[in-house]
Amino acid sequence: MKLSKILEVGTSYAQSLYSFHTDGQPRPFSASFAVTNKCNLKCVYCDLPNIKTQELSLEEIETLFQVLKKMGVKRLGIFGGEPLVRKDICAILELAKKYEFFISLNSNLLLYDRYRDNLDIVDYFFTSIDGTPEKHQKNRGKQKFEIITNAIEDIVSRGKKVTIICVITDSDKESVDYVIDLAKKTGADVHFQQENYDSYCAGRVAPDELENEKIRDTWRYILSLKKKGAPITSSYNYLKFIIGWHNYKQSSYYDENIKCMAGSGFISIDPTGTAYPCIFVQGKFEGVNLLKEDWQKVFNKKTPCTTCIVGPLLEYNLLFKKPIRSSIEALKKAL
Protein backbone atom coordinates (compact mmCIF):
# COMPACT_ATOMS: atom_id res chain seq x y z
CA MET A 1 0.00 0.00 0.00
CA LYS A 2 1.43 3.37 -1.01
CA LEU A 3 2.62 5.48 1.91
CA SER A 4 1.37 8.61 0.14
CA LYS A 5 -2.22 7.34 0.27
CA ILE A 6 -1.93 6.48 3.94
CA LEU A 7 -0.60 9.98 4.65
CA GLU A 8 -3.49 11.56 2.72
CA VAL A 9 -6.06 9.59 4.70
CA GLY A 10 -4.20 10.43 7.92
CA THR A 11 -4.25 14.14 7.11
CA SER A 12 -7.98 14.03 6.37
CA TYR A 13 -8.56 12.15 9.63
CA ALA A 14 -6.52 14.72 11.60
CA GLN A 15 -8.61 17.55 10.16
CA SER A 16 -11.80 15.67 11.01
CA LEU A 17 -10.50 14.96 14.53
CA TYR A 18 -9.68 18.64 15.08
CA SER A 19 -13.11 19.73 13.87
CA PHE A 20 -14.83 17.12 16.06
CA HIS A 21 -13.05 18.19 19.25
CA THR A 22 -13.34 21.93 18.61
CA ASP A 23 -17.06 21.65 17.85
CA GLY A 24 -16.50 22.75 14.27
CA GLN A 25 -18.68 21.82 11.32
CA PRO A 26 -19.05 18.14 10.40
CA ARG A 27 -16.04 17.09 8.35
CA PRO A 28 -16.21 13.36 7.60
CA PHE A 29 -12.92 11.85 6.49
CA SER A 30 -14.61 8.54 5.62
CA ALA A 31 -17.75 7.59 3.71
CA SER A 32 -19.27 4.16 3.10
CA PHE A 33 -21.39 3.90 -0.03
CA ALA A 34 -23.78 0.99 -0.62
CA VAL A 35 -23.90 0.84 -4.42
CA THR A 36 -26.77 -1.66 -4.21
CA ASN A 37 -28.89 -3.57 -1.71
CA LYS A 38 -29.01 -6.58 -4.04
CA CYS A 39 -27.02 -9.61 -2.97
CA ASN A 40 -26.27 -13.13 -4.17
CA LEU A 41 -26.52 -14.44 -0.60
CA LYS A 42 -29.17 -14.43 2.11
CA CYS A 43 -27.41 -14.09 5.45
CA VAL A 44 -29.49 -14.85 8.52
CA TYR A 45 -28.56 -11.56 10.21
CA CYS A 46 -28.95 -9.20 7.24
CA ASP A 47 -32.19 -7.96 5.73
CA LEU A 48 -30.70 -5.57 3.14
CA PRO A 49 -31.56 -7.74 0.10
CA ASN A 50 -35.24 -7.43 1.05
CA ILE A 51 -35.08 -3.63 1.14
CA LYS A 52 -35.86 -2.65 -2.44
CA THR A 53 -34.60 0.71 -3.61
CA GLN A 54 -33.46 2.65 -6.64
CA GLU A 55 -29.77 2.81 -7.52
CA LEU A 56 -27.78 5.78 -8.72
CA SER A 57 -26.64 5.92 -12.34
CA LEU A 58 -22.94 6.34 -13.14
CA GLU A 59 -23.55 10.02 -13.87
CA GLU A 60 -25.21 10.47 -10.48
CA ILE A 61 -22.44 8.54 -8.75
CA GLU A 62 -19.86 10.88 -10.25
CA THR A 63 -21.83 13.83 -8.88
CA LEU A 64 -21.92 12.11 -5.49
CA PHE A 65 -18.15 11.59 -5.56
CA GLN A 66 -17.64 15.25 -6.40
CA VAL A 67 -19.72 16.16 -3.34
CA LEU A 68 -17.74 13.82 -1.09
CA LYS A 69 -14.40 15.14 -2.31
CA LYS A 70 -15.55 18.71 -1.64
CA MET A 71 -16.59 17.67 1.89
CA GLY A 72 -13.07 16.44 2.60
CA VAL A 73 -13.76 12.71 2.43
CA LYS A 74 -10.62 10.72 1.62
CA ARG A 75 -11.48 7.13 2.48
CA LEU A 76 -14.34 5.61 0.47
CA GLY A 77 -15.77 2.21 1.35
CA ILE A 78 -17.76 0.48 -1.41
CA PHE A 79 -20.21 -2.12 -0.13
CA GLY A 80 -23.76 -3.43 -0.59
CA GLY A 81 -25.65 -5.75 -0.60
CA GLU A 82 -22.98 -7.29 -2.73
CA PRO A 83 -21.25 -4.62 -4.84
CA LEU A 84 -20.01 -7.09 -7.46
CA VAL A 85 -23.57 -7.85 -8.58
CA ARG A 86 -23.57 -4.41 -10.25
CA LYS A 87 -22.35 -4.96 -13.79
CA ASP A 88 -20.88 -1.45 -13.84
CA ILE A 89 -18.89 -1.93 -10.63
CA CYS A 90 -15.57 -1.49 -12.44
CA ALA A 91 -16.74 1.84 -13.84
CA ILE A 92 -17.79 2.91 -10.33
CA LEU A 93 -14.35 2.02 -8.98
CA GLU A 94 -12.70 3.93 -11.83
CA LEU A 95 -14.71 7.00 -10.83
CA ALA A 96 -13.56 6.56 -7.23
CA LYS A 97 -9.98 6.43 -8.47
CA LYS A 98 -10.54 9.56 -10.58
CA TYR A 99 -11.45 11.50 -7.43
CA GLU A 100 -8.42 10.11 -5.60
CA PHE A 101 -10.19 8.28 -2.80
CA PHE A 102 -8.55 5.56 -0.74
CA ILE A 103 -10.84 2.73 -1.88
CA SER A 104 -11.92 -0.26 0.17
CA LEU A 105 -14.22 -2.94 -1.21
CA ASN A 106 -16.42 -5.11 1.02
CA SER A 107 -17.44 -8.22 -0.94
CA ASN A 108 -18.30 -11.86 -0.32
CA LEU A 109 -15.88 -12.54 -3.24
CA LEU A 110 -18.11 -15.17 -4.85
CA LEU A 111 -18.00 -13.14 -8.10
CA TYR A 112 -14.34 -12.18 -7.74
CA ASP A 113 -13.13 -14.22 -10.74
CA ARG A 114 -15.42 -12.19 -12.98
CA TYR A 115 -13.55 -8.98 -12.15
CA ARG A 116 -10.18 -10.12 -10.75
CA ASP A 117 -8.07 -8.32 -13.36
CA ASN A 118 -9.99 -5.07 -12.98
CA LEU A 119 -9.74 -4.64 -9.20
CA ASP A 120 -6.14 -3.47 -8.90
CA ILE A 121 -7.34 0.06 -8.13
CA VAL A 122 -8.91 -1.19 -4.88
CA ASP A 123 -6.59 -0.37 -1.98
CA TYR A 124 -8.07 -2.67 0.65
CA PHE A 125 -10.44 -5.64 0.60
CA PHE A 126 -12.91 -6.88 3.19
CA THR A 127 -14.73 -10.18 2.98
CA SER A 128 -16.76 -12.31 5.39
CA ILE A 129 -16.16 -15.76 6.80
CA ASP A 130 -18.04 -16.72 9.95
CA GLY A 131 -16.04 -19.80 10.95
CA THR A 132 -15.88 -23.37 9.74
CA PRO A 133 -17.45 -24.03 6.32
CA GLU A 134 -20.44 -25.55 8.10
CA LYS A 135 -20.90 -22.53 10.38
CA HIS A 136 -20.34 -20.09 7.52
CA GLN A 137 -22.94 -21.73 5.31
CA LYS A 138 -25.40 -21.94 8.20
CA ASN A 139 -25.17 -18.16 8.56
CA ARG A 140 -24.83 -17.16 4.91
CA GLY A 141 -26.34 -19.93 2.78
CA LYS A 142 -24.88 -22.69 0.62
CA GLN A 143 -21.92 -21.70 -1.52
CA LYS A 144 -18.57 -23.00 -2.71
CA PHE A 145 -16.36 -22.07 0.23
CA GLU A 146 -13.14 -22.55 -1.74
CA ILE A 147 -14.11 -19.72 -4.12
CA ILE A 148 -13.69 -17.29 -1.21
CA THR A 149 -10.41 -18.72 0.04
CA ASN A 150 -8.97 -18.88 -3.49
CA ALA A 151 -9.95 -15.24 -4.03
CA ILE A 152 -8.28 -14.18 -0.77
CA GLU A 153 -5.06 -15.92 -1.79
CA ASP A 154 -5.13 -14.28 -5.22
CA ILE A 155 -5.70 -10.81 -3.77
CA VAL A 156 -2.85 -11.25 -1.29
CA SER A 157 -0.57 -12.52 -4.08
CA ARG A 158 -1.21 -9.20 -5.87
CA GLY A 159 0.15 -7.31 -2.88
CA LYS A 160 -3.22 -6.21 -1.48
CA LYS A 161 -4.48 -6.32 2.10
CA VAL A 162 -7.49 -8.49 2.98
CA THR A 163 -9.40 -8.43 6.25
CA ILE A 164 -11.80 -11.27 6.98
CA ILE A 165 -14.85 -10.11 8.93
CA CYS A 166 -16.13 -12.81 11.28
CA VAL A 167 -19.50 -12.22 12.95
CA ILE A 168 -19.85 -13.61 16.46
CA THR A 169 -23.33 -15.08 16.73
CA ASP A 170 -22.73 -17.46 19.65
CA SER A 171 -19.96 -18.81 21.87
CA ASP A 172 -18.32 -20.93 19.15
CA LYS A 173 -14.58 -20.79 19.88
CA GLU A 174 -13.91 -23.50 17.29
CA SER A 175 -14.98 -21.09 14.54
CA VAL A 176 -12.78 -18.35 16.02
CA ASP A 177 -9.79 -20.68 15.83
CA TYR A 178 -10.71 -21.80 12.32
CA VAL A 179 -10.87 -18.27 10.91
CA ILE A 180 -7.58 -17.28 12.55
CA ASP A 181 -5.85 -20.37 11.14
CA LEU A 182 -7.33 -19.59 7.71
CA ALA A 183 -6.03 -16.03 7.91
CA LYS A 184 -2.54 -17.34 8.72
CA LYS A 185 -2.63 -19.71 5.75
CA THR A 186 -3.92 -17.12 3.25
CA GLY A 187 -2.00 -14.07 4.46
CA ALA A 188 -5.12 -12.19 5.55
CA ASP A 189 -6.09 -10.87 8.98
CA VAL A 190 -9.36 -10.99 10.93
CA HIS A 191 -11.78 -8.46 12.38
CA PHE A 192 -14.41 -9.87 14.73
CA GLN A 193 -17.86 -8.27 15.05
CA GLN A 194 -20.72 -8.99 17.42
CA GLU A 195 -24.01 -9.74 15.71
CA ASN A 196 -26.28 -6.68 15.86
CA TYR A 197 -30.02 -6.86 16.27
CA ASP A 198 -31.79 -3.52 16.74
CA SER A 199 -31.32 -1.91 13.32
CA TYR A 200 -33.46 -1.60 10.21
CA CYS A 201 -31.19 -3.94 8.24
CA ALA A 202 -30.89 -6.65 10.90
CA GLY A 203 -32.17 -10.01 9.73
CA ARG A 204 -33.45 -11.22 13.10
CA VAL A 205 -34.08 -10.28 16.71
CA ALA A 206 -31.80 -11.38 19.52
CA PRO A 207 -32.41 -15.07 20.32
CA ASP A 208 -33.84 -15.82 23.73
CA GLU A 209 -31.13 -18.40 24.38
CA LEU A 210 -28.30 -15.86 23.97
CA GLU A 211 -26.24 -15.91 27.17
CA ASN A 212 -24.28 -12.76 27.89
CA GLU A 213 -21.49 -14.37 29.89
CA LYS A 214 -20.82 -17.02 27.25
CA ILE A 215 -20.55 -14.32 24.58
CA ARG A 216 -18.33 -12.24 26.87
CA ASP A 217 -16.10 -15.27 27.41
CA THR A 218 -15.72 -15.66 23.63
CA TRP A 219 -14.58 -12.04 23.36
CA ARG A 220 -12.11 -12.56 26.21
CA TYR A 221 -10.78 -15.54 24.28
CA ILE A 222 -10.35 -13.41 21.15
CA LEU A 223 -8.45 -10.78 23.15
CA SER A 224 -6.17 -13.46 24.61
CA LEU A 225 -5.37 -14.71 21.09
CA LYS A 226 -4.53 -11.20 19.92
CA LYS A 227 -2.14 -10.79 22.84
CA LYS A 228 -0.42 -13.99 21.71
CA GLY A 229 0.15 -12.54 18.23
CA ALA A 230 -2.82 -13.91 16.26
CA PRO A 231 -3.53 -11.91 13.05
CA ILE A 232 -6.48 -10.07 14.60
CA THR A 233 -6.91 -6.52 13.31
CA SER A 234 -9.62 -5.59 15.84
CA SER A 235 -8.00 -3.03 18.15
CA TYR A 236 -7.28 -3.63 21.84
CA ASN A 237 -9.57 -0.73 22.79
CA TYR A 238 -12.34 -2.24 20.66
CA LEU A 239 -12.04 -5.71 22.16
CA LYS A 240 -11.96 -4.38 25.72
CA PHE A 241 -15.00 -2.19 25.04
CA ILE A 242 -17.02 -5.15 23.74
CA ILE A 243 -15.95 -7.34 26.68
CA GLY A 244 -17.34 -4.66 29.01
CA TRP A 245 -20.66 -4.30 27.14
CA HIS A 246 -23.68 -4.64 29.40
CA ASN A 247 -26.09 -6.66 27.25
CA TYR A 248 -25.31 -8.27 23.88
CA LYS A 249 -29.00 -8.40 23.01
CA GLN A 250 -28.90 -4.59 22.81
CA SER A 251 -26.49 -3.22 20.23
CA SER A 252 -26.76 0.50 21.04
CA TYR A 253 -28.27 3.06 23.38
CA TYR A 254 -28.58 6.81 23.85
CA ASP A 255 -26.81 8.70 26.61
CA GLU A 256 -26.83 12.49 26.49
CA ASN A 257 -23.43 12.56 28.21
CA ILE A 258 -21.77 10.56 25.41
CA LYS A 259 -20.85 12.15 22.11
CA CYS A 260 -20.88 10.00 18.96
CA MET A 261 -18.78 11.03 15.98
CA ALA A 262 -21.08 9.42 13.41
CA GLY A 263 -22.00 12.10 10.91
CA SER A 264 -19.10 14.29 11.98
CA GLY A 265 -16.21 11.90 11.32
CA PHE A 266 -17.84 9.48 8.91
CA ILE A 267 -21.10 8.94 7.05
CA SER A 268 -23.00 6.11 5.41
CA ILE A 269 -24.74 6.49 2.04
CA ASP A 270 -27.49 4.25 0.70
CA PRO A 271 -27.95 3.27 -2.98
CA THR A 272 -30.08 6.38 -3.66
CA GLY A 273 -27.35 8.79 -2.54
CA THR A 274 -29.06 9.49 0.78
CA ALA A 275 -26.62 9.96 3.67
CA TYR A 276 -26.97 8.99 7.33
CA PRO A 277 -24.58 9.36 10.27
CA CYS A 278 -24.09 5.59 10.02
CA ILE A 279 -25.81 2.58 8.49
CA PHE A 280 -27.11 1.50 11.90
CA VAL A 281 -29.44 4.51 12.25
CA GLN A 282 -31.13 4.19 8.86
CA GLY A 283 -34.84 4.03 9.57
CA LYS A 284 -34.32 6.03 12.78
CA PHE A 285 -32.91 9.17 11.20
CA GLU A 286 -34.16 11.34 8.33
CA GLY A 287 -31.51 10.98 5.65
CA VAL A 288 -29.98 13.75 3.57
CA ASN A 289 -29.93 13.46 -0.22
CA LEU A 290 -26.36 14.47 -1.04
CA LEU A 291 -27.27 15.21 -4.66
CA LYS A 292 -29.61 17.97 -3.48
CA GLU A 293 -28.56 19.04 0.03
CA ASP A 294 -25.36 20.04 1.84
CA TRP A 295 -24.59 17.57 4.65
CA GLN A 296 -22.39 20.05 6.50
CA LYS A 297 -25.25 22.56 6.65
CA VAL A 298 -28.10 20.13 7.35
CA PHE A 299 -26.60 17.71 9.89
CA ASN A 300 -27.14 18.99 13.43
CA LYS A 301 -24.78 16.48 15.13
CA LYS A 302 -27.68 14.74 16.84
CA THR A 303 -27.96 10.97 16.51
CA PRO A 304 -30.62 8.48 17.74
CA CYS A 305 -27.97 6.63 19.74
CA THR A 306 -24.59 7.65 21.09
CA THR A 307 -22.75 4.41 21.85
CA CYS A 308 -22.78 0.95 20.30
CA ILE A 309 -20.92 -2.28 19.60
CA VAL A 310 -21.50 -2.17 15.85
CA GLY A 311 -18.09 -3.36 14.59
CA PRO A 312 -16.68 -0.69 12.25
CA LEU A 313 -18.68 2.13 13.85
CA LEU A 314 -17.19 1.37 17.26
CA GLU A 315 -13.68 1.31 15.80
CA TYR A 316 -14.29 4.69 14.15
CA ASN A 317 -15.58 6.17 17.39
CA LEU A 318 -12.49 4.96 19.20
CA LEU A 319 -10.32 6.70 16.59
CA PHE A 320 -11.83 9.95 17.83
CA LYS A 321 -12.16 9.21 21.54
CA LYS A 322 -8.83 7.41 22.03
CA PRO A 323 -6.94 8.71 19.02
CA ILE A 324 -3.33 7.92 19.95
CA ARG A 325 -3.47 4.16 20.52
CA SER A 326 -6.28 3.63 18.00
CA SER A 327 -4.36 5.55 15.32
CA ILE A 328 -1.18 3.56 15.95
CA GLU A 329 -3.07 0.28 15.56
CA ALA A 330 -4.84 1.52 12.42
CA LEU A 331 -1.48 2.50 10.93
CA LYS A 332 0.01 -0.93 11.69
CA LYS A 333 -2.99 -2.50 9.98
CA ALA A 334 -2.52 -0.42 6.83
CA LEU A 335 1.22 -1.03 6.48
N, C-alpha and C positions, 0 to 999 in steps of 0.2 A: 504494500500500500504506500502510495507516494506521501512523503513527509509534508509536502506543500499542501496537500488536501487536508491532512490532519491539522495543520496549523491554521488553515482557513476556517475549519469547523471550530477549532478552539478559540479563535478570535471572535467568531460570531457568538459562541457560548459565553465568553467573557463579557461581551456587550449586553447580552441578555441578562446575565447574572447581575451586572451593575444596575441595569434598569429595574430589575425585580426588587433589589434590596434598597434602592433609593426611591421606590414608589413612582418610577417613571412610567411612560406609556408601555403597553404590551409590546414586547419585541421578541417573538418566538425565533429561536435559532434552528428549530426542528419542526418539520411537518410530516405527517403520515397521510398518504393519499390512497384511499381504496378505489382503484380504477374500476372495480366491478364488485357486486355482491355474489355473482354467479360462482359456482364451485363444482369441481368434479368429484368431491367427497361430501359425505354427510356426517360430520362429527357430532357426537352425542351432546357436547357442551356448546355448540355454536348454532345459532339460528339464522345467521346472515343469509344463507342461500334461499331462505323462505321470505326474505324481505325484498320484494320486487321494487325496482326503481329504475329511473332513466340513467343513462351514462353519458358523460361528456364526449363530444366529438374531438378529434385531434386539434381542430382550430380552437375550440373552447379550452382544451387542456393547455395549449400554448399560452392563451390569455391568463389562465390560472397560474402557470409557472412565472409569467411576468409579474403578476401580483405578489407571489411569494418572494421572488427575488428582491422586489422593491421593499418588502417588509423586513428584509434582513435574514430570511431563512437560508441556511446553508446546507443542512442535512435534510434529505428528502427520502422518506421511506415509502416504497411502492408495495401495496398489499391488496388483499381482497376480503372476502371471496378468495378466489385463486386467480392472481393476475395473469397467469399464462394462458387462461382460457380466452383472453382477448386476442384476436388475431392481429391486432395492430400494436401489440405490446412492445415490439422492437422499435416502432416509430415513437411510442411514448417515451421509451428510455432514451432515444436519440434526442428528443426534445429536452429531457432532463439534463442530458450532457451539454446541450447547447447553452443552457442557462447556468452551467457550472456548479450544479449541485453535487454534493457527496451523496451517492445513490446506494441505498440498500434495497434489496428485493426479498420479500417474505413469500416463499412458495413451498408447496408440498413436493415439488420437483418431479411429479409424475409425468409432466410434459416437457421436462428439461431437454431431452434428446431432440425435440422439435426445434429448439432455439439455441442449442449449446454453443454454436459458433457465432452467435450474435449477442452474447451476453457479457462480452469482455468489458463493456463500459460500466457494468455494475461493480461497485467498490466492495460491497459486503453482502453476503447471502445469509438468510435465515431460513431454516426449514423446521419441520416438526416430527419428532419421534417420541412416542409416549412410553417406551419401554420395550419389552420383548415383542417379537412379531405378533404373538397372540394378543398381548395387551394393546398394542398399537392398533391392530385391526378391530379389536373390540370397541375402542374409542372412536375410530375414524373410518371404519368400513373396510371391506375386503379390497385388497390391492396387492400388487407385486412388490413386496418389501425391498427386494434387491434393486429395483429401479431407483429407489431413493438413495440407498447406500452407494450404488455405482455412480450416481450423479454427484454425491458429496465428494467421492474420491476424484472424479474428473475436475470438479471445481478447484479442489485443493491443489491438484497437479498443475493447474493453470496459474498458481500463485495467489489465489483468492482466499479470503477468510470465510469460514462457514461456522455459524453457531446453530446448534440443534436446540430447539425449544422443547422441553419435556414438561407436560402438564401433570401436576400431582393431583390425582383424583381420589387416592386412598393411601393406605400405609404400606405400599408395595415396594419394599427396599430392593427386591430382586430386580425390578425394572430400573431403579436408580442405578444399580451396579451395571446392568446390561448397557444402558445408554452411555455411561462413562467409559466402559470398555470399548464400545463402538466408536466413540469419539477418539480414543487413543489409537485405534486401528486405522481410522480414516484421516486423521490429522485435523479433525474439527474440535470444537469445544462445546460445552453445554450450558444452557441457561434454564433453570427450573422455575416454573410458575405454578402457583396455587390455582386450582379451578375456581372461577368466579361465577356467581349465581345471580346477583341482583342487578342485572343490566338488560337493556332491551335486546341485545344480541345473544344473551345466554340461552343455551339449548334446553336447560332443565333447572329445576329448583334444587336446593340443597337436599340430599337424601337424609331421611330420618336417622339412618344407621351411622352417619358420619360421627366419629368420635374425635373430639378436639385433641385429646392428649396423644392419641395414636398418630394424628397428622403432625402434631408438634414434634413428636419423637422422630418422624421421618425427616423433618427439616433440620433437627439437631444432627441427624446422621449425615445429611448432605453437607452441613457446615464442617463436620469432623473430617469428611473426605476432602473438602477444599483445603483444610489446614494441612492435610497430608500430601498435597500437591496434585490432586485430581484436576483435570482440565475443565474446571467449573468457572464460567465467566460471571456468574451472579456475584455481586460484590458482597464483602463481609457485612457492611452496613445493612444491605438488603436482607441477607439471610438472618441476621440478628433481629431485624424489625419483624420479619414474618414469624420467627420463633416466639416473639413476645406478643403476637396478635391475640386478641381476647376471644374471638369466636370465628372459626373458619367458615361457618355458615353465612356469615355477614361479610361481604367483601369491602364495604366502605361505610363511612358515616360522616356526619357534619358536626363540626365543633368550631364555634365562632372564634376560638382562641388559636386555631391552627390555620395557617395560610398555605393554600395549594398554588403551585406555579403553573398548573394547567391553564392554557390560554395566554399566559404571559411568557412562558418559556418554550412551550410547544403547543401545537394544535393538531387536530384530527379532521380530515376532510372526507366526506362521503362521495359516492360516485357522481352526484349531481353538482359537486363543487361547493357544497354547503359545509361550513366549518363549525367545529365544536371545540371546547377546551380540550376534550379527550373523547375517545370512542366510547368510554364507559358511560358518559352522561347523555349520549344520544337518546332521545325520547324523554329526557328530563330537563332539557335545556333547548331554548329556541335558537336554532342554528342561524348562521350568517352566510348568505350567498356571496362568496368572494368575487363573483363576476359582476356583482351589482353594488356591494357595500364594502366599506373600509373597516376591516377587523379592528384596527388600532383605534378607531373612533367609536365603534359600536360596543366592543367588549368592555364591560364594567368591572371586570376582575372578580365577579361573584360566581361561584360554582355551587351546584346542588350538594356536593360533598367536599370535604377538605382533606381527608386522609383515606388511604386504601391499601390493599395488598394486590392490586392489579399489576402483574409483572413489570412491563416496561414503564408504566406510569409511576410506579414506586421508585424505580431506578432513576428516572428523570427528576423526581422530586428530591431525591437524596443528592443529586448533582447540585441542587440549589441550596439545600439546607445543610449539607455537610460537604461543601465543595472540594476541600483539599484532598481528603482520602478518596472520595468518590471519583474525582478527576484523575488521580494517579492510577486508580484501577481501570478506568475507562481508557486511559492512554496505553496501558500495558495490553489491554485487549486489542486495541487497534494496531499495535506494532507487531 
